[in-house]
Amino acid sequence: MFFRTFGNRLRHAGMDFSNTIRSKLLPALAAFALFFVVSAAYFAPQFRGEALPQHDVIQYEGMAKDISDMRAATGEDPQWTGGMFGGMPAYLINVAYPAQLVKRTVGQVVKIIDTPAGFLFFAMVSMWLMLLIVGINPWVGIVAALAYGLSTYFLLIIGAGHVTKMWALVYAPLMMGGDLRSMNEFCEKLMLNKELLAINQDEEARPPYVVQLGDLNVENPNPKDGEFPWVVQEQTALTMIKHLSGGEFAIGLFNLSKSDAQISCIFADCGLPYTSGYGFEMTDVFTGEKLGVVRDYYCPVIPGHDCRVFRCKLVKC
């Protein structure tokens, strides 16, 4: 009797396990198969050996040729190229970074399906996985993933050859769709900061620009004989400004060093000299603190690897 009961329970448990596996695997297999069929059908000529002519890719290959040739000949990256605009820093076009963890892992996985079909396939997979993370029914997620992968904008930029932009959009759902329930309080406040979102989503959509990228003198923790008690860290003090609608501005001060440091913003460098008679009415975006009207400059102490962002209104002093 005991063995019969135990056998029945074991059989039922095995059936439940099989049903669970089937319910989990079936939508995944269906999703991946459908995504591949749709991607392959849209870019069917790719599987006949034809290549999609992409204008920007052709231009990129031309302007990066001298960089690639020197890397192949010497094993080193050039610092300058004469292939664009009469000369420019080579890292803005093509650079082999020493840390290539993503390219050596995820970058190898996405080579399973070549582009351009791979763009659509992995964009759909990425969106589908993100929807699973946030609890969406996997069958419903297939529909949303198809809509994302077949976005008109994607097809336009693939044709134009905006490759890096398309890869960014492929990975975007997974980057933005992390499990929000696991965020700590700091990250939650940052993601839901209305002032910061308003700056990002400003209706004029003007890009920020660099006002200053300077050096910092930071404390030398273990100075040796004859050494100064500080060291210079190059290009670690970054000041940026963004023009907003309504005549307002956003100013970002970034400390890229490891130590606390004073980061300065000279308003004259932003086009607002002291003699103008105007100043900035500044509000700290992170804390909501109103700093009042500030003229000429502002130099807060910012912790290492941290930043401050201010919303500024131009006022007559």
Beta strands, then each sheet from edge to edge (+ up, - down):
strand 1: 80-81
strand 2: 88-89
strand 3: 209-219
strand 4: 230-243
strand 5: 248-255
strand 6: 261-262
strand 7: 265-266
strand 8: 278-284
strand 9: 290-294
strand 10: 297-298
strand 11: 301-302
strand 12: 306-316
sheet 1: 1+ 2-
sheet 2: 3+ 4- 5+ 12- 8+ 9-
sheet 3: 6+ 11-
sheet 4: 7+ 10-
end
